[in-house]
Each structure stands twice: as structure tokens, then as C-alpha cells.
């Protein structure tokens, strides 16, 4: 069932027509909900009842199976409660609708519904694009916001269902904050203010293609990386001018968390000139973990070397294992009495990989890097190599008591899964 809120305004009637067309195409029903203010008079209630009956008849003429209801209260709260009922597959609303002094600045009904709608929410601004798409006149043009999280996976799953109804041309875009991206890749040098350095843009394009390699169904798929300073939602809204729909996944913060976490979704609903679809990540299945590329680091102690075997076991058949050793720069107090031979170090690192990995077709790549901060180098190499996971040892050195754990630092900074192998396991 598709739930649609209506206040009988022209915008709401457009949203109801979109809901009906989607329902017919997907073999669903439509449930129209009209909300009355608590102080509504009996005469006004009867007029609203007549308007609701007329709107139901209009949608039925479009071929939809329609039910309806009226209730008293606040529209966003009643829509939220109705959306949580069994059988509701999605909610459709128009982009306007206010209550009492903008509810002290909290925005439109659509914005407030978006904060906690438990099912996909479509905020409609005009129905022409959807009508043309469902009539097979042209593809629907969608801008997909990619943030490399489970939210994006949820949005892609919804897109695949949409593509069953007709061709959908998708542009997958990620908004990149230049300072953050250069730091993530360990790049020094100039920081452009209005564009990304070529090596950063190439890396992000590779990552977005790997994260969204395909979307099942009809339509094209393109990729775009855009530098952005400030709110991500505002940048997505600015990019939406040549599209019909902006699509983003979202989390629903609960309780006091709502006061502290800003939402990309809220800003897109407020600022985008086109329709917006918000897909909740709550309850979505976790993406399958596939460790095709794993980075393992060792300090060449017996405990550190044993972690390499654990990492080799993580890698899928025919995957790649990167074995990293970080050499501190040659200074007074260096761990090394003389400069180590990189070729000898690389040969030694290869001997640490179990033969079983070779029999499974695992490719081994060894790297020797120089950095006074081992955790920084691990995180930078993980990003540059685009690995699926990192393996590190913990508790290998008495120096950790004074200076902290490399493993702990990597866990706190890395955007990728980290396997920490305690000393008690490998010793």
C-alpha cells in the first residue's frame, strides 16, 4: 500500500496523482489520508469529507484501487504513525504544508515527516516527469547521493525496484570536501579551493564505481565527483536542476540525538527544486562483506609477523594481500642501527605469507614505507589501495604503555573494517 497525505491543494493533488500512477504500475493500492485541525468545525469536516470523496473518485478513474481516511491532529505525526502500520510500502507527500508559525521554525510537513518516516518517502514537486516516465515517453532522471555507507545501499535497492517500472537514468554523485580527501590520501602540497586535484578525483571516481558498480534494471548509470565546501545537502540540491528526482538514503536519529545530528536529507527536501526520495537505512540488510583486498602491517616482531597469517585467511580466493612494513625515518634514536635494505625487507615480508594463500590464488604485494607515525601510514595506504579491510596486531610493545596503541589509533581513524589480533592470540 502507498500512503498519501492530502490537504486538497493543487500540489497535494499532484502528489496524489503520482501515488496513484505508481500504485497502478506496481500493483499496489493507495490510501489517502486527510488531517483536520483539532478545532475544525463540523461544517468544515463535512466539506472536507466531500473533497476527499471527490479526490478518491478522481484517482479511481486513473485505475487505482483507493481507500481513504480522515483524522484530527498534526499531519506529520499522523502520517508517521500510519506509515508504521503493516503493509505500507511507501509514503507520498507534496512539498508544502505548514503548521502554526512554521512549528517554531521546524519547517514544512514534508521536512518533519522526513525526520522519522520508517518507509521510503517521496516528496513530489510537480507530476509531469513521473507521468511521462510511467507513460514510457522518456526515462526518469535521478541524482543518487553516494556517501559510501549502508544508506547508499538502501537507496540503490529502492532504485532497482523503481527500474522495474521503467527506464531510470542515474547519475551517482559524491560530494568531496577537498581538505579531508587530501588528508585521507596522505597528499601534501597545494590545496585547490574550487576543484579537486586530479589524483584525488581519479581515486574517488574509482571508489564510487566500485561502491555502485551496477544498478539492476533499465537505464544508464553515470558517475560524478563534485568538490564541496559546507553542507552536502545544499550541494546535492544545486546539482538537481537537470534531473527529475534526488535520491538519498538516511538514518533516523532518535531521542536527544536529533538535536545534535544535522541531516543531508532534511536540507535536500528543503532546498531541491525537484522531487526528492528519502530511503531509510533502518532495517535494511547489511551489505555482504567481501574481503577481496586486505592490508596487513607488521613491525617484524614474532607477534606482528603472525598477524600476516590471520590476514591471509581473511582474503577471498584470487584476492590481494598487501603486506606493509613502516620504517621510521633515520634519526637519532631510530629503531635501526643502520639503514635497512628495502629489497631485503620486501623479500622477508613475502616469506611471512603462508603457502596456502598462494594455492588459493591470492596475490601478494609487499610495501615498505617510511613514516614516523605508523598509524597514519597504515590509514593512508588503506585509502590509496582501496582495501576492504585492515589487519593489525595489538599489545606487541611495552612502548604502547607510554605512547598508546597503533591498533587503537587505526581503529579510531580508519573508514574500513579493522581486525585487531591480540598478543595473547598470536604469541
PyMOL commands that set and color helices and strands:
alter all, ss='L'
color gray80, all
select helices_A, chain A and resi 10-26+42-61+75-83+100-105+109-116+128-134+150-163+178-184+198-211+232-242+257-260+264-271+302-314+342-351+355-359+374-385+400-403+406-413+423-426
alter helices_A, ss='H'
color red, helices_A
select strands_A, chain A and resi 2-5+30-36+66-72+90-94+120-124+140-145+168-176+221-227+245-250+275-280+293-297+320-327+363-370+389-394+417-422
alter strands_A, ss='S'
color yellow, strands_A
deselect
rebuild
show_as cartoon
